[in-house]
Amino acid sequence: MPPPPPRLPISALLRAVEVAARGKRRSRDVAAFLLDGERAAAELGAELAAARWAPGIPRGFVIHEPKRRVISALPFRDRVVQHLLVGATLPSLERHAAPQSYACREGRGTHACLRRAAACARRSRWALRLDYAKFFHSVDHAVLLELLEPHTPPEWRAVTRAVLDGPAHLERVDFRFPGDDLFTPLDRRRGLPVGNLTSQVWANLMLTPIDHLLASHLGLGRFVRYCDDLLVFDDDPGRLRAAWDAVRARSDALRLRLHPTKCRLHRTTEAVAFLGFVLRREGDAVSVRLQQENVRRFRRRIAESRRLLAAGALEPSDLLAQLRAWLAHARHGHTRALVARELQRLARDP
């Protein structure tokens, strides 16, 4: 007998609506839902309780900064369901997660990960950089469901499958793994749409077995992971090469492919790119510099925003917010001279 579907009080539904609407109230989709939010939330709750809810059709588009990505933007009511689903599963997922994982976790994030990476580089002679090819688009649904099952309450399992199997804008990936035949890539469902809340949380779970492999089985606890970007540190390059082989074998079992060119073993006295910055050990300290591509992207965005401002298509407050956001990000590195130089250039250029 299948487990009963989730039955939620209106207060829980309204809390999820409020969270999902943050920063998006000007969107037509969100505004339409909020016109009679309590009624719309109650209808959504009734669909979930009757096992009638199904994902809607997402809007697809492509972004090119910082790299080309296919984005799948959900209807608002689907975002509410995803917030409810994540709320039901996240406590268990957090208990299972490794402390070295920083993406999409409260109190962590990009800059905390960067600080920890710099601290590890300061104490280590070597760093192994690992990255995955087409990570989100290659996540195998059957493998993910197996990992999710212990953390998903029974009443939410049908919703989990509906979200995972729902329509999405994905890139085709045809990786083959040991034991596959010619048709295996066609027979297995794959892919997490970029832009979904569940995709971010489930992506972390997909690589949690790699975290536990490194820390518990290989004794390499000095590492950081931000989604599918990993830096593993040690003084012995031989241990890191062995770890690289072990991670590759475990990744094959998870049906994930290490990137053929981005994975590399570095001395920490060399430049190591990570999260848009470059780390380099210099004696007993570590310098943290912005990657030049980050600076070039910033200049292009500000130039475009200034053109929109001159045309009356952008508010001065929006341009100022964009500038402040980049400055706050840049100042997490050793960038005082760079920031001063960029501000002088902006003041000088018309």
C-alpha positions as CSV (number, residue, x, y, z in Angstrom):
1,M,0.0,0.0,0.0
2,P,1.5,3.4,-1.0
3,P,2.2,5.9,1.8
4,P,-0.4,8.7,2.2
5,P,0.4,12.0,0.5
6,P,1.5,15.0,2.6
7,R,-1.3,16.9,4.4
8,L,-0.1,20.3,5.5
9,P,-1.7,23.0,7.7
10,I,-2.4,26.3,5.9
11,S,0.2,28.0,8.2
12,A,3.0,25.8,6.7
13,L,1.8,26.4,3.2
14,L,1.8,30.2,3.8
15,R,5.3,30.1,5.3
16,A,6.6,28.3,2.2
17,V,4.8,30.9,0.0
18,E,6.5,33.8,1.9
19,V,9.9,32.2,1.5
20,A,9.5,31.4,-2.1
21,A,8.3,34.9,-2.9
22,R,11.3,36.7,-1.3
23,G,12.9,39.1,-3.8
24,K,10.4,38.0,-6.6
25,R,7.2,39.9,-5.7
26,R,7.5,42.0,-8.9
27,S,7.3,38.9,-11.0
28,R,3.9,38.5,-12.8
29,D,3.7,34.8,-11.8
30,V,4.3,35.6,-8.1
31,A,2.1,38.6,-8.0
32,A,-0.8,36.7,-9.5
33,F,-0.5,33.9,-6.9
34,L,-0.3,36.5,-4.1
35,L,-3.4,38.4,-5.1
36,D,-5.3,35.8,-3.1
37,G,-2.4,34.0,-1.5
38,E,-4.4,32.1,1.2
39,R,-6.8,30.6,-1.3
40,A,-4.1,29.7,-3.8
41,A,-2.0,28.1,-1.0
42,A,-5.0,26.1,0.2
43,E,-5.7,24.9,-3.4
44,L,-2.1,23.8,-3.7
45,G,-2.3,22.0,-0.3
46,A,-5.4,20.2,-1.4
47,E,-3.7,19.0,-4.6
48,L,-0.8,17.6,-2.6
49,A,-3.1,15.9,-0.1
50,A,-5.1,14.3,-2.9
51,A,-1.9,13.2,-4.8
52,R,-3.1,15.4,-7.7
53,W,-0.2,17.8,-7.9
54,A,2.0,17.6,-10.9
55,P,4.9,20.0,-12.0
56,G,4.1,22.7,-14.5
57,I,6.0,23.7,-17.6
58,P,9.2,25.6,-16.8
59,R,10.5,28.6,-18.7
60,G,13.9,27.9,-20.3
61,F,16.6,30.4,-21.2
62,V,20.3,30.6,-21.6
63,I,22.8,32.7,-19.6
64,H,26.4,33.2,-20.7
65,E,28.0,34.6,-17.5
66,P,30.2,33.3,-15.9
67,K,29.7,30.5,-18.4
68,R,27.0,29.2,-20.7
69,R,24.2,27.6,-18.8
70,V,20.7,26.4,-19.6
71,I,18.3,27.7,-16.9
72,S,14.9,26.1,-16.1
73,A,12.7,28.6,-14.3
74,L,9.8,27.0,-12.5
75,P,6.2,28.3,-12.2
76,F,5.8,29.9,-8.7
77,R,3.5,27.3,-7.3
78,D,6.1,24.6,-8.2
79,R,8.8,26.7,-6.3
80,V,6.5,26.6,-3.2
81,V,6.2,22.8,-3.5
82,Q,10.0,22.6,-3.7
83,H,10.4,24.7,-0.6
84,L,8.0,22.4,1.3
85,L,9.9,19.3,0.0
86,V,13.3,20.6,1.0
87,G,11.9,21.6,4.4
88,A,10.8,18.0,4.9
89,T,14.1,16.5,4.0
90,L,16.8,19.0,4.8
91,P,17.3,18.2,8.5
92,S,18.2,14.6,7.7
93,L,20.3,15.6,4.7
94,E,22.2,18.1,6.9
95,R,23.0,15.4,9.5
96,H,24.4,13.2,6.8
97,A,26.4,16.0,5.1
98,A,30.2,16.4,5.7
99,P,31.5,19.5,7.3
100,Q,33.8,20.1,4.3
101,S,30.7,20.8,2.1
102,Y,29.8,24.5,1.8
103,A,27.2,25.0,-1.1
104,C,23.6,25.9,-0.2
105,R,24.1,25.4,3.5
106,E,23.1,27.9,6.2
107,G,26.0,29.7,7.7
108,R,28.4,28.6,5.0
109,G,28.5,29.6,1.3
110,T,31.2,30.7,-1.2
111,H,33.2,33.0,1.0
112,A,33.4,30.7,4.0
113,C,34.5,28.0,1.6
114,L,37.2,30.3,0.2
115,R,38.5,31.1,3.7
116,R,38.7,27.5,4.6
117,A,40.5,26.6,1.4
118,A,43.1,29.4,2.1
119,A,43.6,28.0,5.6
120,C,44.1,24.5,4.2
121,A,46.6,25.8,1.5
122,R,48.6,27.5,4.2
123,R,49.2,24.2,6.0
124,S,49.8,22.0,2.9
125,R,52.4,21.6,0.1
126,W,50.0,20.1,-2.5
127,A,46.4,20.5,-3.7
128,L,44.3,18.2,-5.8
129,R,41.7,20.1,-7.8
130,L,38.7,18.0,-8.9
131,D,35.8,19.1,-11.0
132,Y,33.0,17.2,-12.8
133,A,31.9,17.4,-16.5
134,K,28.3,18.5,-17.1
135,F,27.6,17.8,-13.5
136,F,24.0,18.9,-13.1
137,H,22.9,17.6,-16.5
138,S,24.5,14.1,-15.9
139,V,23.0,13.3,-12.5
140,D,21.5,9.8,-12.7
141,H,17.9,9.7,-11.4
142,A,18.0,6.1,-10.2
143,V,21.3,6.7,-8.3
144,L,19.9,10.0,-6.8
145,L,16.6,8.3,-5.6
146,E,18.6,5.6,-3.9
147,L,20.6,8.2,-2.0
148,L,17.5,10.3,-1.2
149,E,15.3,7.4,0.1
150,P,16.8,7.3,3.7
151,H,16.3,11.1,4.1
152,T,12.8,11.4,2.5
153,P,9.7,10.9,4.7
154,P,7.4,8.3,3.0
155,E,4.6,10.8,2.4
156,W,7.0,13.0,0.3
157,R,8.5,10.2,-1.9
158,A,5.9,10.4,-4.7
159,V,6.4,14.2,-4.8
160,T,10.1,13.7,-5.0
161,R,9.7,11.4,-8.0
162,A,7.3,13.9,-9.6
163,V,9.8,16.7,-9.2
164,L,12.6,14.6,-10.5
165,D,10.7,13.3,-13.5
166,G,9.0,16.6,-14.3
167,P,9.6,18.7,-17.5
168,A,12.9,20.5,-17.5
169,H,15.3,22.2,-19.9
170,L,18.5,20.1,-19.9
171,E,21.5,19.5,-22.0
172,R,22.0,16.0,-23.5
173,V,24.7,14.0,-21.9
174,D,25.8,10.6,-23.2
175,F,28.5,9.5,-20.8
176,R,29.1,5.7,-20.6
177,F,30.4,3.9,-17.6
178,P,31.9,0.4,-17.0
179,G,29.4,-2.2,-17.8
180,D,27.2,0.0,-20.0
181,D,26.2,-1.1,-23.5
182,L,25.4,1.0,-26.5
183,F,21.9,1.8,-25.4
184,T,22.4,2.4,-21.6
185,P,22.6,6.2,-21.9
186,L,19.2,6.2,-23.7
187,D,17.6,4.0,-21.1
188,R,18.5,6.0,-18.0
189,R,16.9,9.3,-17.0
190,R,19.4,12.0,-16.1
191,G,19.7,15.6,-15.2
192,L,18.9,18.2,-12.6
193,P,17.7,21.5,-14.0
194,V,19.8,24.5,-13.1
195,G,17.8,27.0,-11.3
196,N,15.7,24.7,-9.1
197,L,16.0,24.7,-5.3
198,T,15.9,20.9,-5.2
199,S,18.6,20.7,-7.8
200,Q,21.0,22.6,-5.5
201,V,20.2,20.5,-2.5
202,W,20.3,17.2,-4.3
203,A,23.5,18.1,-6.1
204,N,25.2,18.3,-2.7
205,L,23.8,14.9,-1.8
206,M,25.1,13.3,-5.0
207,L,28.7,14.1,-3.9
208,T,28.4,13.4,-0.2
209,P,29.7,9.8,-0.8
210,I,32.8,11.4,-2.2
211,D,33.2,13.5,0.9
212,H,32.9,10.5,3.2
213,L,35.3,8.5,0.9
214,L,38.0,11.2,1.3
215,A,37.5,11.9,5.0
216,S,36.6,8.5,6.5
217,H,38.2,5.9,4.1
218,L,41.3,7.7,2.8
219,G,42.0,9.8,5.9
220,L,42.1,13.1,3.8
221,G,39.9,15.4,5.9
222,R,41.7,18.5,4.8
223,F,39.5,19.4,1.8
224,V,36.7,21.7,0.8
225,R,33.8,21.2,-1.6
226,Y,31.5,23.7,-3.2
227,C,28.9,21.7,-5.1
228,D,31.0,19.9,-7.8
229,D,34.3,21.8,-7.2
230,L,36.7,20.2,-4.8
231,L,40.2,21.0,-3.4
232,V,41.9,18.2,-1.5
233,F,45.1,19.2,0.4
234,D,48.1,17.1,1.7
235,D,51.9,17.2,1.9
236,D,52.2,13.9,0.0
237,P,51.5,14.1,-3.7
238,G,51.4,10.3,-3.9
239,R,48.5,10.1,-1.5
240,L,46.6,12.7,-3.6
241,R,47.2,10.7,-6.8
242,A,45.9,7.6,-5.1
243,A,42.9,9.7,-3.9
244,W,42.3,10.9,-7.5
245,D,42.1,7.2,-8.6
246,A,39.7,6.3,-5.8
247,V,37.5,9.3,-6.4
248,R,37.3,8.4,-10.1
249,A,36.3,4.9,-9.3
250,R,33.6,6.0,-6.8
251,S,32.4,8.6,-9.3
252,D,32.0,5.9,-11.9
253,A,29.8,4.0,-9.5
254,L,27.7,7.2,-9.0
255,R,27.6,7.6,-12.8
256,L,29.4,10.9,-12.7
257,R,32.4,11.9,-14.9
258,L,35.4,13.8,-13.7
259,H,36.3,16.6,-16.0
260,P,39.0,15.5,-18.4
261,T,41.0,18.8,-18.3
262,K,40.1,20.7,-15.1
263,C,41.3,18.0,-12.7
264,R,44.9,18.6,-11.7
265,L,47.5,18.2,-9.0
266,H,49.1,21.5,-8.0
267,R,51.8,22.6,-5.6
268,T,50.2,25.1,-3.3
269,T,53.0,27.6,-4.3
270,E,51.4,27.6,-7.8
271,A,48.3,29.4,-8.7
272,V,45.2,27.3,-7.8
273,A,41.9,28.6,-9.2
274,F,38.9,28.1,-7.0
275,L,35.5,29.9,-6.8
276,G,36.5,32.8,-9.0
277,F,39.7,33.5,-7.0
278,V,43.3,32.3,-7.3
279,L,45.1,30.9,-4.2
280,R,48.9,30.8,-3.9
281,R,51.0,29.9,-0.8
282,E,53.7,32.4,-0.2
283,G,55.9,31.3,2.7
284,D,53.6,31.1,5.8
285,A,50.8,33.0,4.1
286,V,48.3,32.5,1.2
287,S,47.5,35.2,-1.3
288,V,43.9,35.3,-2.5
289,R,43.4,37.2,-5.8
290,L,40.5,37.6,-8.1
291,Q,40.7,35.8,-11.4
292,Q,41.2,38.2,-14.3
293,E,38.1,36.9,-16.0
294,N,36.1,37.9,-13.0
295,V,37.4,41.5,-13.4
296,R,36.7,41.5,-17.1
297,R,33.1,40.3,-16.5
298,F,32.6,43.0,-14.0
299,R,33.8,45.7,-16.4
300,R,31.4,44.4,-19.1
301,R,28.4,44.3,-16.8
302,I,29.0,47.8,-15.4
303,A,29.5,49.2,-19.0
304,E,26.2,47.6,-20.0
305,S,24.5,48.9,-16.9
306,R,25.8,52.4,-17.5
307,R,24.4,52.3,-21.1
308,L,21.0,51.2,-19.7
309,L,21.1,54.0,-17.1
310,A,21.9,56.6,-19.8
311,A,18.9,55.3,-21.8
312,G,16.6,55.5,-18.8
313,A,16.1,51.7,-18.6
314,L,17.9,51.3,-15.3
315,E,17.6,53.0,-12.0
316,P,20.7,54.5,-10.4
317,S,20.0,52.5,-7.2
318,D,20.2,49.3,-9.3
319,L,23.6,50.2,-10.7
320,L,24.8,51.1,-7.2
321,A,23.6,47.8,-5.8
322,Q,25.4,46.0,-8.6
323,L,28.6,47.8,-7.8
324,R,28.3,47.2,-4.1
325,A,27.7,43.5,-4.6
326,W,30.9,43.1,-6.7
327,L,33.0,45.2,-4.2
328,A,31.7,43.0,-1.3
329,H,32.7,39.9,-3.2
330,A,36.1,41.2,-4.3
331,R,37.1,42.3,-0.8
332,H,37.1,38.7,0.3
333,G,40.5,38.5,-1.4
334,H,43.6,40.5,-1.2
335,T,42.2,43.1,-3.6
336,R,42.6,46.5,-2.0
337,A,44.8,47.8,-4.8
338,L,42.5,46.2,-7.5
339,V,39.4,47.7,-5.9
340,A,40.9,51.2,-5.7
341,R,42.1,50.9,-9.3
342,E,38.6,49.9,-10.6
343,L,36.9,52.7,-8.6
344,Q,39.3,55.2,-10.1
345,R,38.6,53.9,-13.6
346,L,34.9,54.2,-13.1
347,A,35.2,57.7,-11.8
348,R,37.4,58.7,-14.7
349,D,35.5,57.0,-17.6
350,P,32.4,58.9,-18.9
